[in-house]
Amino acid sequence: MFEVYIDGASAGNPGPSGAGIFIKGEGEVYRYSIPLGVMSNHEAEYHAFIKALEICLDKGFNVVSFRTDSQLVNAAVEKEFVKNKLYAPLLEKALMLSSQLDLFFMKWIPSSENKTADDLARKAVRENNMKGTEK
């Protein structure tokens, strides 16, 4: 089983955003910092989740346990429902991707247990900022 830690971050709301993904399992470790462009923090959380699902599917990781410090994303996945319709297409895509896995779990964890994914997300925000300032 692979444990997947995800986090989204934004510098401003909306602002330059990034996804942090930390995957460990079966003696392997993967770290991803993915700049996401300008979006809200909640959108960044969903995009981090979607990117992590895509990575797991691409790598053939079919038994995964996700960890997130986003109560919004965790509750939406558990209920398969979002109140804010802006997030509905993101949740729909995430649920479609997660249904392709043999076994999928998601668990909410406190931010203090998600430090690696948070650091990766913040790094991606900085990378996003650097790309925006290059000429």
Secondary structure by P-SEA (a helix, b strand, c coil): cbbbbbbbbbcccccccbbbbbbbcccbbbbbbbbbccccaaaaaaaaaaaaaaaaaaaccccbbbbbccaaaaaaaaacccccccaaaaaaaaaaaaaaccbbbbbbbccccaaaaaaaaaaaaaaaaaaaacc
